[in-house]
Amino acid sequence: MFTDHRMKLIAIGAALLCGTAPAAVLAAECTNASQLAIASASDDGMYDDIYAPALAIDGKFQPDSRWSSEGAGKQLVLDMGSSQTVSGIGLAWYKGDERKSTYGVEVSADGDSWTPVIADAQSGGTTSAIERTDFDPVEARYVRVTGQGNEAGGWNSLLEVQLFGCGSAEIAATGDGSDVASAAGKGIHGLRTDAPPSENFDLSMWKLTLPADLDNDGKVDEVEENQLQGWSDERFFYTDPATGGMVFRTVPSGTTTSGSHYARSELREMIRAGDTSISTRNDDGTPNKNNWVFSSAPQDAQDMAGGVDGTLKATLSVNRVTRTGESGKVGRVIIGQIHAKDDEPIRLYYRKLPTNKYGSIYYAHEPVGQDDQYVEIIGDRSSNADNPDDGIALDETFSYEIKVDSEERDGVIHPMLHVSITRDDGTVVEAKPYDMTDSGYSNGTDFMYFKAGAYSQNNSITESPDRDFDQVTFYKLEATHGK
């Protein structure tokens, strides 16, 4: 015996073959709505500039791919090409995370007679991704969105429109744009703007050094890895309220660590991840589980270490550098390091001179007990360098990668240093691999750790530190190691 449901489906199928299927019956059967293809989009032809109707159905959520038309009552008409059962609409509004837009939705079988399905609605105002609204299923070929402007003015601007329902136009979901959308409380890099840095970045294996002695104990302040969770300070280390980036601000005249003449707001890698039973470092210089070694180090040193070789990846922008002081120091800040027991296999510098529009990037490699060896990557590191045409401007987003691995040649393990810069347009600039075989780090009494942040290299400023300082914002930070 057939069930009532199967009998209904048979009846619907017969009606379809005869071309007499009633719309209400078809709509009632649309219980699992899918995304529907939209054949075309149109308006009154008065759209703004290049922001034509077709851009609202191209599957793209970027701001330059949108429909925009000014004025209350402006309409965007969507044609599915044939009659479908429609039960929902998804709208992604331009600047939808900043303002609410008012609109209505109607459907039509012939493009002449229209039936309202959503009246006097308002977008959420919290996201530029798809906001979906469902309604009772109805048969229609056309769907019309009527905009009534937004909180900031009379513009009606849609990044993308999607329709949902049942019928021959069903397609696989094309995504709601949440992976690229802006949202209230979320910046363009997907970082929360209303949370401390530790909620946007995994800081469980980092501690922070500050350019201050806030507790007046005569030493530079440090925030250990467990204390760093949820911690911020608007003077030195905080979340940028516009982007959600992790901001490092250093006062060039601030307190310095022992052995350095320069102040820093900088993270120090702590592989132990808060396990204080493991010391920060061994006094005798041997590796421990909080630090790492080169793969050219003796095997017993590798066994004692917390990792072997390593890669530090960061995406960032340099927002401020110093503008006053000694010519050999002005405008330079270290944004990434590998520090060893006493020396530094690499210090990665950004430097912009006050008279130049763009900054240079270079690094220093310090062999044990020897003078620094400098490698220029972008521009010139000198104190009287011309403006580098290919340089990086303040606030320009870029990425760096610092990597140590090894090569075996003639039975000898050669530790190799690789450094690359990736511009915001995807262009990659790579320094020539640096062979550290003769640098003195391939022994059993040395160890490494990464550092990242803003380490000022100018302690000679002549203006107030409130006006002349270094500031760097990180959007991604990741350190990895082999075992």
Beta strands, then each sheet from edge to edge (+ up, - down):
strand 1: 34-36
strand 2: 40-42
strand 3: 67-70
strand 4: 74-93
strand 5: 101-108
strand 6: 115-122
strand 7: 131-150
strand 8: 155-166
strand 9: 170-171
strand 10: 206-209
strand 11: 222-223
strand 12: 237-239
strand 13: 246-250
strand 14: 264-269
strand 15: 292-293
strand 16: 307-320
strand 17: 332-339
strand 18: 346-351
strand 19: 360-365
strand 20: 373-378
strand 21: 398-409
strand 22: 412-422
strand 23: 428-430
strand 24: 434-435
strand 25: 449-456
strand 26: 470-482
sheet 1: 2+ 4- 8+ 1- 9+
sheet 2: 2+ 4- 7+ 5- 6+
sheet 3: 2+ 4- 8+ 3-
sheet 4: 11+ 10- 14+ 25- 17+ 18- 19+ 20-
sheet 5: 12+ 13- 26+ 16- 15-
sheet 6: 12+ 13- 26+ 16- 21+ 22- 23+
sheet 7: 12+ 13- 26+ 16- 21+ 22- 24+
end
